[in-house]
Amino acid sequence: MPTLLSNSDSFTKATSNPDLSVVHFAADWAEQCGQVNDVLDALSKRTEYSKIKFFKCQAEDLSEVSLSHKIEAVPTVLLFRSGKVIDRIDGADAVKISEKVKLYSNASDTNEINQTVPLEERLKALINQAPVMLFMKGDRNVPKCGFSRQMVQILNEARASYETFDILTDEEVRQGLKTYSDWPTYPQLYVKGDLIGGLDIVKEMQVAGELGSALSV
């Protein structure tokens, strides 16, 4: 059976593994969660998945963790590698859960995953990796262009909780996201999966006093 994660520390430790971790956000009152538990239990017993770790957490007990990962209903299954969400399955879709586990178990590294998963699916997963996602040049600690540096400064001043993705590390994402979002420049800021805009729009929201409420997710 999937191992129960009882607190945020155990959750962080479990999902930081470089090997694939599969986490089921569940609730005892939800009948469909039992079906997902059965699927994950069966998968965990397969020899080809011996390196994969399967976990379960009570979504309502770990409410902060659930909120940070946009868990709006149970069951939801998230797939992690090295602390990052690489995919998700909403609902008790046994076939899709099995397919995703097989897909990521067969991919030995990030590059192989990127080549296997359709670009649009990758972009959706990245955009929804955190409630507030910033696609930029560099990262929040080392911005690699003036616009990205200004955006990070604004978000930090607003005390926003956010994650970043360095578009310089993935040319496919860099070009694909421009088309996907119909926004030609970077940085790009997303909140709950929706594009807010670039630096100019965020500055306008800051001046108008609208930024804080927009980032409160």
C-alpha positions in Angstrom: 0.0 0.0 0.0 1.1 3.6 -0.5 3.0 5.0 2.5 1.0 7.6 4.5 2.5 11.1 4.7 1.3 12.6 8.0 3.0 16.0 7.9 4.6 18.6 5.7 8.1 17.6 6.6 7.5 14.0 5.6 5.9 15.2 2.4 8.9 17.4 1.5 11.3 14.6 2.2 9.3 12.0 0.2 8.9 14.2 -2.9 12.5 15.5 -3.0 13.8 12.1 -4.1 15.5 12.1 -7.6 13.6 8.9 -8.4 9.9 9.2 -9.3 7.5 9.7 -6.4 3.7 9.3 -6.8 1.5 11.0 -4.3 -2.2 10.4 -3.9 -4.1 13.3 -2.3 -7.0 11.6 -0.7 -9.9 11.8 1.8 -11.5 8.9 3.7 -15.0 10.0 2.9 -14.4 9.9 -0.9 -15.2 6.5 -2.3 -13.1 7.0 -5.4 -10.0 7.4 -3.3 -10.3 3.8 -2.4 -10.1 2.9 -6.1 -7.0 5.0 -6.6 -5.4 3.4 -3.5 -6.0 0.0 -5.1 -4.4 1.1 -8.4 -1.3 2.5 -6.7 -1.1 -0.6 -4.5 -1.1 -2.9 -7.6 1.5 -0.7 -9.4 3.8 -0.6 -6.3 4.0 -4.4 -6.4 5.3 -4.6 -10.0 9.0 -5.4 -10.2 9.6 -2.9 -13.0 8.5 -0.1 -10.7 10.7 -1.1 -7.8 12.5 2.3 -7.7 9.2 4.3 -7.7 7.9 5.4 -4.3 4.1 5.5 -3.8 2.6 7.7 -1.1 -0.8 8.9 0.2 -1.7 12.0 2.1 -4.9 13.2 3.6 -5.6 16.4 1.6 -7.6 18.0 4.4 -5.1 17.2 7.1 -2.2 18.7 5.0 -4.2 21.7 3.9 -1.2 24.0 3.3 0.5 21.4 1.1 -2.8 20.8 -0.8 -3.3 24.5 -1.3 0.2 25.0 -2.6 -0.3 22.3 -5.2 -3.7 23.4 -6.3 -5.6 20.4 -5.0 -9.2 21.4 -5.4 -10.8 17.9 -5.3 -9.9 14.3 -4.3 -8.6 12.1 -5.6 -5.7 13.8 -7.2 -2.4 12.2 -8.0 0.8 14.2 -8.4 4.1 12.8 -9.9 7.3 14.3 -8.4 10.9 14.1 -9.3 13.5 16.0 -7.2 10.9 18.1 -5.5 9.2 19.3 -8.7 5.8 18.3 -9.9 6.2 16.8 -13.4 2.6 15.7 -14.0 -0.8 15.3 -12.4 -4.0 13.2 -12.7 -7.2 14.7 -11.4 -9.9 12.1 -10.5 -10.0 8.3 -10.3 -8.7 7.6 -13.8 -7.0 4.3 -13.4 -5.9 4.0 -17.0 -4.3 7.5 -17.0 -2.6 6.9 -13.7 -1.1 3.7 -15.0 -0.1 5.3 -18.3 1.6 8.2 -16.5 3.6 6.0 -14.1 4.7 3.9 -17.1 5.7 7.0 -19.1 7.8 8.5 -16.4 9.3 5.3 -15.2 10.6 4.6 -18.7 12.2 8.1 -19.0 15.6 7.9 -17.5 16.2 11.7 -17.4 14.6 15.0 -17.9 15.6 15.3 -21.5 14.0 12.0 -22.3 10.8 13.0 -20.5 10.7 16.2 -22.4 11.0 14.3 -25.7 8.2 11.9 -24.7 5.6 14.2 -23.3 3.7 16.4 -25.8 4.8 20.1 -25.5 1.3 21.4 -24.7 1.0 18.9 -21.9 4.4 19.9 -20.6 3.5 23.6 -20.7 0.3 23.0 -18.8 2.1 21.0 -16.1 4.8 23.7 -15.8 2.3 26.6 -15.6 0.4 24.7 -12.9 3.5 23.6 -11.0 2.7 26.3 -8.4 -0.1 28.7 -7.8 2.2 31.6 -8.8 4.7 30.7 -11.6 7.2 33.1 -13.1 8.8 32.2 -16.4 12.0 34.2 -16.7 15.6 34.3 -17.7 17.6 32.8 -14.8 15.9 32.2 -11.5 14.8 34.2 -8.5 18.2 34.0 -7.0 20.2 34.8 -10.1 18.1 36.7 -12.7 19.8 36.9 -16.1 18.2 40.0 -17.5 17.1 43.3 -16.3 13.4 42.7 -16.9 13.5 39.4 -15.0 15.4 41.1 -12.1 12.8 43.8 -11.8 10.0 41.3 -11.8 11.6 39.2 -9.0 12.1 42.4 -7.0 8.4 43.4 -7.4 7.3 39.9 -6.3 9.7 39.8 -3.4 8.5 43.3 -2.3 4.9 42.0 -2.4 6.0 39.0 -0.3 4.6 36.7 -2.9 5.0 32.9 -2.6 6.1 31.9 -6.1 8.2 29.5 -8.2 10.3 30.2 -11.2 11.3 28.5 -14.4 14.4 29.4 -16.3 13.5 29.5 -20.0 17.2 29.7 -20.9 17.5 26.0 -19.9 14.8 24.7 -22.3 14.5 26.2 -25.8 11.4 24.2 -26.6 9.6 25.7 -23.6 11.0 29.2 -24.3 9.6 29.2 -27.9 6.5 27.1 -27.2 5.2 29.2 -24.3 5.2 32.3 -26.5 2.7 30.6 -28.9 0.7 28.9 -26.1 0.2 32.1 -24.2 0.1 34.4 -27.2 2.7 36.5 -25.4 5.9 37.2 -27.2 8.3 38.3 -24.5 9.6 37.3 -21.0 9.2 37.4 -18.1 5.7 35.9 -18.0 3.7 35.7 -14.8 0.9 33.1 -14.2 -1.5 32.9 -11.3 -3.5 29.7 -10.8 -2.8 28.7 -14.4 -3.8 32.0 -16.0 -1.5 34.5 -17.6 -1.3 37.8 -15.8 1.2 39.3 -18.2 4.7 40.7 -18.4 6.7 43.3 -16.5 4.7 46.3 -17.7 1.4 44.9 -16.7 2.7 43.8 -13.3 4.1 47.3 -12.7 0.7 48.8 -13.6 -1.0 46.5 -11.1 1.5 47.4 -8.5 0.9 51.1 -9.0 -2.9 50.6 -8.9 -2.6 48.6 -5.7 -4.1 45.5 -7.4 -1.0 43.2 -7.3 -1.3 42.0 -3.7 -4.9 40.7 -4.1 -4.0 39.1 -7.5 -1.2 37.2 -5.9 -3.2 36.1 -2.8 -3.9 32.4 -3.8 
